[in-house]
Amino acid sequence: MSETPDFILYAQHGWADSSREITALAQSLASPQTQVVTPNLGFVKTWLRIEPLIEHVEQVAIDMLATYPETPIRIIGHSMGGLIWLEVLNRHPEWWSQVDSLVLVASPVGGSDLGRIFDPLQFGLGIARDLGKNRRTIAETIAAVIPTLTIAGDYDGGSDGTIPVESSKFRHAKFVCIYGLPHATLKNHPAVAAAIRDFWGESTEESELSGHLIQRLRLVAGMTDAHRRDFERSQTLFTFEDGTTMRTWKNPFGVDHVFVASPRGQCLYGGFVGWLHADDLRQALEEIQREYQPQL
């Protein structure tokens, strides 16, 4: 790629795997101007120790930063690949401001239960001890600064067949659970790609103002998240100085919906209140109008 890319997209495969499938996922998400980087760690090496794998990915990132020192970074990690990137970012907080988003797919952030079963006394049996480590504190520290999405699969009523759903959850990250998909399938599936695209749209479009508006609406009594398919039916109520809009819609049953949209018209949030809380929503909208004095 001769010109400066719009993003450096790192996509990292995990344990007992190669980069083939995660590369296909990354390429499906990349624009023609995106530099896709998918280090292949070697199937056998993924069974041994995680430290050499972390060092390998870290060096790849260092080399890319030397070539493109100001290009925004996006990161996707499947399973152990997500853990590797948590460790890399933990070592380089100076990179955080350049990272546009971090996406962990089926990553056992809280520690792999299988890793602990295979190495219950933490003797260091192959990669098991490394996978069983709880990295939730690291993940939460990073996610408090970097927009982070964690995706889990629920294949058997609580796990993707390999990673428990709960081990993927941590504070400050957006959580998405995809039902019916096993662990291996999650590394390259249209539902995963769609979740990442939606998150990228939110993380790149949401401003400080829209984030504050969304927070205010979520505090309204009775507010429930709404499906975004109804966004197109809504009408603009307010237009704010930066172009952000607040839109409303009443469904055929008289249920009030409210939406926040970016200056480019992308739906950032949708919610609704039942009849009992219609006055609470009306009052909140009046308070927002008085505070921000948007155009009607």
PEHU-V432097 format. One record per backbone hydrogen bond with DSSP energy under -0.5 kcal/mol. NH is the residue of the N-H (numbers start at 1). CO is the residue of the C=O. If there is no record, write none. Layout:
BEGIN
nh:NH co:CO
nh:NH co:CO
END
This chain:
BEGIN
nh:6 co:33
nh:8 co:72
nh:9 co:7
nh:9 co:35
nh:10 co:8
nh:10 co:74
nh:11 co:37
nh:12 co:76
nh:13 co:11
nh:13 co:39
nh:17 co:14
nh:23 co:19
nh:24 co:20
nh:25 co:21
nh:26 co:22
nh:27 co:23
nh:28 co:24
nh:29 co:25
nh:29 co:26
nh:30 co:26
nh:34 co:31
nh:35 co:7
nh:36 co:34
nh:37 co:9
nh:41 co:39
nh:46 co:42
nh:47 co:44
nh:48 co:45
nh:49 co:45
nh:54 co:50
nh:55 co:51
nh:56 co:52
nh:57 co:53
nh:58 co:54
nh:59 co:55
nh:60 co:56
nh:61 co:57
nh:62 co:58
nh:63 co:59
nh:64 co:60
nh:65 co:61
nh:66 co:62
nh:67 co:63
nh:68 co:64
nh:71 co:68
nh:73 co:98
nh:74 co:8
nh:75 co:101
nh:76 co:10
nh:77 co:103
nh:78 co:12
nh:79 co:77
nh:79 co:105
nh:81 co:78
nh:82 co:79
nh:83 co:79
nh:84 co:80
nh:85 co:81
nh:86 co:82
nh:87 co:83
nh:88 co:84
nh:89 co:85
nh:90 co:86
nh:91 co:87
nh:92 co:88
nh:92 co:89
nh:95 co:92
nh:96 co:93
nh:98 co:95
nh:99 co:95
nh:99 co:96
nh:100 co:73
nh:100 co:98
nh:101 co:73
nh:102 co:147
nh:103 co:75
nh:104 co:149
nh:105 co:77
nh:105 co:103
nh:106 co:104
nh:106 co:151
nh:108 co:106
nh:109 co:107
nh:109 co:167
nh:110 co:167
nh:111 co:108
nh:112 co:131
nh:116 co:112
nh:117 co:113
nh:118 co:114
nh:119 co:115
nh:120 co:117
nh:122 co:119
nh:126 co:124
nh:127 co:47
nh:128 co:125
nh:131 co:127
nh:132 co:128
nh:133 co:130
nh:135 co:109
nh:135 co:133
nh:139 co:135
nh:140 co:136
nh:141 co:137
nh:142 co:138
nh:143 co:139
nh:144 co:140
nh:145 co:142
nh:146 co:142
nh:149 co:102
nh:150 co:174
nh:151 co:104
nh:152 co:176
nh:154 co:178
nh:155 co:153
nh:155 co:159
nh:156 co:159
nh:158 co:159
nh:160 co:163
nh:165 co:158
nh:167 co:164
nh:168 co:165
nh:169 co:166
nh:173 co:170
nh:174 co:148
nh:176 co:150
nh:178 co:152
nh:179 co:177
nh:180 co:154
nh:181 co:178
nh:183 co:160
nh:186 co:182
nh:186 co:183
nh:187 co:184
nh:188 co:185
nh:192 co:189
nh:193 co:189
nh:194 co:190
nh:195 co:191
nh:196 co:192
nh:197 co:193
nh:198 co:194
nh:199 co:195
nh:200 co:196
nh:201 co:197
nh:202 co:198
nh:203 co:199
nh:204 co:200
nh:205 co:201
nh:206 co:202
nh:211 co:207
nh:212 co:208
nh:213 co:209
nh:214 co:210
nh:215 co:211
nh:216 co:212
nh:217 co:213
nh:218 co:214
nh:219 co:215
nh:219 co:216
nh:220 co:217
nh:223 co:220
nh:224 co:272
nh:226 co:270
nh:230 co:227
nh:231 co:228
nh:232 co:229
nh:233 co:230
nh:234 co:231
nh:235 co:248
nh:237 co:246
nh:238 co:246
nh:239 co:295
nh:240 co:244
nh:243 co:240
nh:245 co:261
nh:246 co:238
nh:247 co:259
nh:248 co:235
nh:249 co:257
nh:251 co:249
nh:251 co:255
nh:254 co:251
nh:256 co:254
nh:256 co:273
nh:257 co:249
nh:258 co:271
nh:259 co:247
nh:260 co:269
nh:261 co:245
nh:262 co:266
nh:265 co:262
nh:268 co:260
nh:269 co:260
nh:271 co:258
nh:272 co:224
nh:273 co:256
nh:277 co:274
nh:278 co:275
nh:281 co:277
nh:282 co:278
nh:283 co:279
nh:284 co:280
nh:285 co:281
nh:286 co:282
nh:287 co:283
nh:288 co:284
nh:289 co:285
nh:290 co:286
nh:291 co:287
nh:292 co:288
nh:293 co:289
nh:295 co:239
END
